[in-house]
Amino acid sequence: MKIGRKLKSLIALLAVAGGLAGGGVVVRKVILSQIRKQIDPVMRYDRLRLTFLPPTAVLENVHSLKSDPFFSIDRIVLQIPFRSILRNNRAFNVFIRGLTARIYEKPGRDAKPPSLTLRLPFFVENGVLEEGEISFWGRGASLITRNVRAYFRQSKDAFVVRAEAASHSINVPAIAHPLEGSSDVYFEARGDELILRRLTVHHPDLLVKARGTLIHPQNPVIDIQATVRGPVALVADAFNLPFDWTGGVAGTARFVRGETGQSRLTADFESRDMTFTGETVGRVSGDLALSAGVGKINLEISKPWAPVESLDLTFGGGRLAGRVRGVHVDPLIKEIGIPWPVLSPVWGEFTLLPEALEVQGEFRDEPADERNGRFPFRGPFRLHWDHAKKVVFSSERIESNFAVMRVDGRLDIGREAQVEISGDVTDIPRGRAFTSLALRMPFTFPEIRGRGRADVKILGAWHVPEVKIDFALTPGSFGRFEAAEGAGIVEIARGETTGIVRVRDPELAGLLRFTVRKGGWACRVEDGEGALEKIFPSLITCAFLMIKLFIDDVV
């Protein structure tokens, strides 16, 4: 029975073909008239041809009548395969060459939700697109794809597309440079549901693979999962994170939007070569959550030589805040541009606003030996930085391996400094070494040793500040001059160092004055009382000072 029906259809088709062959001109005109009636309202073209075996319509140099969206096509071929002629639901083969399409996002008031009904007025058995160029221009973002090749088909309940773009350019306001590379996509549209089977975006140093679903475009429900591998600087730009970030990052991400309109982006990531302001951070792992315009990033930093460091960030609305636990802040201090002979990591909180960075932190190291010119500290501190040259810092009580101090400072980097340090000193040579490193200034006066109280003031021009050290030691020594008690003032100003040191001892009392300047020196002992073997070392101190200055001048 089925064979009989097929034969009857074939005989009928041959009869129609014979009739067309006899009255081809008249029939062709009727069919062309019907085709023009369907397509003339939406597009214009330069040429339309029709053939019958197999039935084929060819349109050339096609243009849309509207400018938004705009499209032009060099050539369209619509063909009914012979096997489809015998079916009730006939399907076409569609071949498109040289497509140029431009789509513009309309302002919010005029915008309409896109439709996922990608159905054509006929079934597509095989659809092929070659040499396509598709552009989308949105509010602040754009996408341009070139040399697009695509295969598509339309069945009764689905529209399926596989496409690849040899090159594309993506422009996003948050990212400084266009993302240029290649991409391919495979998706299905079924009614109001779009199923993204695969999306791959390739760039020289970026790879994104994604899949997911989108339902109900009028109130979209979205669930997209992706894997990402690329530069950490791209992530920093996308979320408007401050400072310079380099290195690679890899991870997974998920974007979800529910029926209520609430959306959320979550991600897990890892980096093995991340740097911050030019400093290697170490191995970094973390997670991200972004919802309602507020984002949170939790980081863990692993270094072979140190405990795990933790950093939690919250950002949004032009504000960045965070909490750090055991984090070495050397990269940030490098960005500020001040000396930092500090070994200890920081615990605390910070807030970064467009106008300033505010830090309330704490060092937690026990006093111990310094390493490579860097000193451990313990105690709370505050810091304010205006993102440019001005820094304000303070601590009510900070401990080190050389003193317990109170610190107040105001810096105008490159211009002037105003710092006051006061407290109990336990190791003056170490304190002197730290101050010299912090000021980037070598001290030429003889070594002072002992334990006691000291007040240090640093004032004036940034590169050549004036330094005043007021100290009282029990016991104390100055160079080779030792006594049970010692007190004095040392001042450094305009390239000259002056000092007055008074000592008291059961066997010795006296006053030592000295002046040190380039090319000259002066040193004398006044009011010396005591045994010769006690006074004599003070004279040796002056002699050593003279020899040292002579060597410095020669060198």
N, C-alpha and C positions, 0 to 999 in steps of 0.2 A: 504493500500500500504506500509506504513512504517513497519507494523508488518511483512508483507511478505518479505521485504528486510532484516530485522533483522533475520528472520528464515533462509533465504538463507545464510546469513553470518555465522550464528551459524552452519548450516549444513556443510558449507565449512570448518569452523574451526575444526569441529569434524573429517571431512575427513582428514585434514592436521595432526591432532593429531593421527589419526589411522595410517597414513603413517609414522609419526615420531616413533610411537611405533614399527612399523615393521622394519623400517630402522634407528633406533635411533642412532646406533653407527656411521654410516656413516655421518648422518646429523649433529650429535654433533661435529664431527671432522671438518666439513665444517664451522659451525658457530663459533667454537672456533678459527679456523684459521682467520676468518674475524675479530673477536674481537681483537685477538693479533695484527693483521695488523694495527688496529686503535690506540692501546694503547702502543705498544712496543716502538714507537719512543719517547714517553714522560715519561714513567715510567717503572720500573721493579717490579716484584712481585714474590713471592715464590709459589703461588698456584692459579689456576683459575678453578672454577667448574661451570657447567651449568646444570640447570634442566628445565623441560618443562611445568610443571603444578604446579603453574603458571610459565611462562617463567622467569627465574631468573639467573643472573650471579653473582658469588661470587668471589671476589679477596681478598687475604690475604697477609699481610706483604708487603704492597705497598710502594715503594720509588721513589722519583723523580730522573731523571738522572742528572739534573743540581743541583749545590749547592746553586744557587741564582736565584730565590727563591728555598728554599728547603722545601720538605714536606715528611712526612711518615704517613702511615695509617695502623692500625692493620687489619681493615676489611672493605670492601665496598660491599654492596649488591645493585644490580640494578634489579628491578622487574617491569614487566608490569602487572598492574591489569587486571582482566578479562574484566571489563567494558570498559577498554581502547582499548582492542584488536579489538572491533567492531567499533572504531572510525577511521576516516581518519588521524587525528593528534594524534598519540599515545603519551601518557604521562607515565613517569616512577615514581615509588617510589624509593627513594634513601636513604639508611641508611649507615652512616659513624660512625665508632667507633675508638677511639684512634688516632686522628689527631694531628700531630706535624708539625707546619709550622713556618719557619723563613724567614723574608723578610728584605733585607738590602737596604738602600738608597744608590744609586750610586753617585759618585762624579759628580759635576755640569756639566762637559763636556760630561760625558757619560749618564747622567740622561735623561730619556724620560718621558713626561707627562703620568700619569696613565690613563688607559681607564676606563670608566664607563660602558662599554659593558660587563656586567656580565653574558651574555647568555651562556648556555650550548648547546651542539649540539642536544639536545632533550628537550622536555618539562618536567618539574618536577611537578607532582601532589602533592606529599608530600616528603619533604626532612628533614631528621633528622640527627643532629650531636651530638654525646655524647663523653665526655672525651677528649675534645680538648685543645690544648695548642698552642697559636699563639703569635709570638714575632715579633716586628718591631725594627730595629736598624737604627737610622738616625744619621745625623751629629750633635752630642752633645745631642740628646734626644733618649729615648728608651721606649718601651711599651712591657710588658710581661703579657699575660693573661693565666690563668690556670683554668682547670675544666670548659671548655666552653661547654654550651649546646645551640643548635640552631635549629630553624625550618625555612625552606626556601621552596619557591615554585616559579616556573617559568611558566608564561602564555605567550600568544602570544606577548604582548607588555610590560611586566613588570617582574622584578625579585625582590621578596620580602623576607626580612630576619628579623627574630626576634631572638635575641641571648642574653645570659647572661653569665657573667664570675663570678664564685664564688670568685675569687681573681685576683687582678692585681697589677702591680707595674709600676709606671710612674716615669721616671727620666728626669728632666729638668735641664740644667746647672744653671739657675738662682735660683733654689730652693735647699736648702742645703740637704734636706733629701728626699728619695723616697716617693711618694704618694702611699700608699698601701690601698686597699679596695676591693670593688666589683662594678660591673657595668652591665648595660643592655642597649640594643640598638634595635631600630626598624626603618628600612629604606626601601625605594623602589628605584630601578634604572629603569628609563625609557629612553632608548636611551642615550643621553648625559646629562641627568638630574638625579641627585641623590636627593631624598627628604628624609630628616631626620625627621621622625615622632616623635621620642623620643630618647634621650640619657640621661641616669641617671648614675652619678658617686657617689658612696658612700664611705666615709672614716669615721674613728671614730669621727672626728670633722669637716668634710667637706661634703657638699651635693651640687652637680651641676646637674641641669636639663636643657637640651638644645633641640632645634628644629631648622630647617631651610632648606636651599636648596644650592646645588652646581651644576653649569651648565658649560659645555664646559671645560673639564679638561686641554686642551691645553692652554687655556687662561681663567682660572676659574673665574666665577662670583659667589660670595659667599654671603649669607645672613644668619647668625646664631644668634638666640636670646637665652639667657640663664638666669636662676636665680641661684644665688650663695649664699650659707651660709657657712661660715668657719672662720678660724683664720685670723686676720688682719696681723699677721706675714707672712703668705703665700703671701698675696698681696704685702707686703713690699719687700719680697725676689724676687718676680716675676718682680717688677719694679726697683729693685736695690736701694731702698730707704735706707738712712743711719739710724743708731741708732737702738735701741731695741724697738719693738712694740709688744704689747700683747692685748688680748681681742678678741671678736668676731665681725664679720661684715656680713651684709646681703644686697643683692641688686640685680639689674638686669643689664644685659650687652648685647651689640649687636656688632657683627663683620660683616663688609661689605667690599667686594672687588668688584670694578667695572671692566668694560671691558678695561679701560685704565690702569689697574694695580694698581691704587691707592686704598689703604686699610685704614680702620678707625675703631677703637675700641672705643665705648662709654659705660659709665656705670653710674648708680646712686646707692648710697649705704648709709648705716646707721649703727652706732655702739652705744651701750649704756654703754659699759664697757671698752672702749679703754684706754690703758696706753701707755705712752711714756717715755722711760728710767726709768721705775718703778714708774712714777707718774701718778695718775688717771687724765685723760684729761677731762672727762665729756661726755655728749651725743654729738655725732659727726654725721653730715650728709654732703653729698657732691656729686660731680660728677667728672667723669674722661673722658678725650678725648685723644686718642693716634693716631697719623697719621704721616707718613713719618719720623719715628724715634724720633718724638718729642711728649712728653706727657704733659698734663695739668691736675692738680687736684685742685679743689676748695672745701675748707672745711669750715663748720660753726660749732663752738663749743659752746654748750649751758650748762651753769652752773646755778643752782638755785640762787646763791648769786652774780652773775655778769652779765653784758651785754653780748650779743652774740659776740664771737671772730671769726674773719675771717682770713683764711690762703689760699693763692693762690700759687701753686707750678708749675714750669715748669722744665722738666727734659729731658735729652737726650744728647748723645755724651759725657758722663762722667761729665756732668755739671748739677747742680741743683740750680735753682734760685727761689726766691719767694717774696711775698709781704704779710706783716702781718698788721692786723688792730685790735688793742685792745687785743693782745694776751699776756697772762702771760707766760714768758719764763723760769720759774723755772725749768722745766724738762731739758731744754738745758743747763742751768747753772750748774745743778747737774752733767750732763755728762762732762762738762768742769772741774768741781771740784774746784770751788772757792766759798767763802762765798757770800751770796746774801740776805742781810737784806732789800730788796726792795719790796715794795707793788705794784708798778705801772705796768700796762701792757704796751706793746710796739707797736708803729706804725713804719713801715719802710720797707726796702728792704734788702735782703741778697742774697749772692751767695756762693754756696758750691762747691768747686773744689777738686780734689783729694789731693791737697797740703794744702788747707786752707779754713776756713770759714771767709767770709767778711760780716760785718753787718753795715748798716747805718740806725740808728733808732732814735726814739724820744719817750720820756715820755710826757704825756699830763695831768697829774693830777695837780690839784691846791694844794698849800701847805695846809696840814691838819694834824690832829693828827695821829701819828703812831698807828698801831694795831699789837699786839702780837710781838713786836720787829721788825716790818717791816715798812719802811718809804716811803711816797709818794714823787715823783719827777716830775719835768717838765723841758724839754729841750732836745736838740739833743745830740747824742753820736755816736762814731764809735768803732767797735770792730773787732779785727783780732785774729783768733785762728788757730794754725797749726795742729789741730786734736790730738795733743799729750799734751805737757806741757807748751807751750809758748803762752801767751795771751798779746796783746797790745790793750789798750783802751784809749779814750780821749773824752773830751767835752769842748767846748769853754765857754759854759755857761749853768749850770744846777742849777735849783732852788729846794729848799726843805723847810721844816718847820723850819730849823735851819740855812740855809746859802744860798747864791748865789755864786757858785764856778766855777773855772776852774780846770779841772782834766786831768792829764796825767799819764799813768801807763804802766809798763812793768813787766810781771810776768813770771817766770820760775817755774811752780807749783812744790812744794816740794823742791825747791832749793833756790831761791832768789826772792826778790821783789824790785821794784823801782817805787814808786808812789809819785807824787807831787800834792798837793791840795792847792789852794789859792783862797781867796775871802772874801766877807763881811759876817760876822757871826751875826745872829740875836738871836740865842739861843744856847749858848755854852754847857749847860748840854745835850741837845739833840744831838748836834754834837759830843760830847764826847761819848755818848751812841752808836751812829751809828758807829763811828770809832772803838770803842771797839768790837762791833759785827763783823764788817768787817775784823778786824785783829784777831778775836778770842783771844783777849788779854785783861784781866781786868786791869784797871788803878788804881794804889794805891795812887797817889798823891791827895791832897785835891781838892775839887771842885772849878773850875773857872767859874765865871758867868759874864754876861754883853753882850755888843754889840760892834762890831768893826771889825777889820781886822785880819785875821789869815793866816799863811802859814804853811802847814804840809808837812813834808817829811818822807817817810817810805822807808828805805834802808836796804839791807843786807839779811841775812839768812831767809828762808821762815818761820820757826817756831819761831825764836827769832829775828825779825828784829829790827833795830835801828829806833827810832821815834824822830823827832825833831819838836816841835810846837813853832812857833814864832808869838806872838800876841800883838795887841795894842787895848785896849778897852776904850770906853767912854760911860757910866761909866763902872767900872769894880770892881770885888771883887775876892779875893783868900781866900777860907775858910771863916773865919769870918772877914777878913780884907777888908773893903769897902772904895772906893775912887772915886772921880770924873773921874780920868784917871788912867789907869793901863796898863803897858806893860811888856813883859817878854819873857823868853825862857824856855821851859821844854824839857828835853832830856831823853830818855829811851834807855839804852844800856847795854848789858851784865848783865842783871838782876838788874841794878841800875837806879834809877830815880833821876835826879838833876834838880833844877830850880832856876831861878833868876827872881824876880818880883819887878818892881819899880812902886810905886804909887805916885800920885800927887793929892792933894786936898787942898782947901783953909785952911782947919784946920789940914792937915796931909801931910807929905811927908816922904818917906823912902824906904829902899831896904830890901826885904825878900829873904833870901837864904835857900835852904833846900836840903837835900840828903836823899834818901830812899833806903835802901838795906835790904836784908833778914838778920835778926838778929841785925840790927842797924839802926840808923837814926841820923840826925843832922838838926837843924833849928835855925836860928838866924835873928834878925832884925838889920839892920845897918842904920846909918844916920837918925834915926827917929826924926822927928820934929813935934810938935803939942801938942794939949791938951791930958792929960792922958786918958780921956775917949775915944779918938780916937786911941791912940797907944795901949792901953790895949787889944783890940780884936786881934791884931796880935800875942800877946803872947798866947792868947787863941787858936789861930790857931795852933801854935806849940804844945800846950798841947794836943789838939785833935788829931793831927798827931801822937804824941807819944802813946796815948792810942790805936788808931786804929792799929798801927804797933804791939803793944804788943798783942792785941787780935788776929791779923792775925798769929803771931808766935805761940801762944798757940794753936789756932785751927788747 
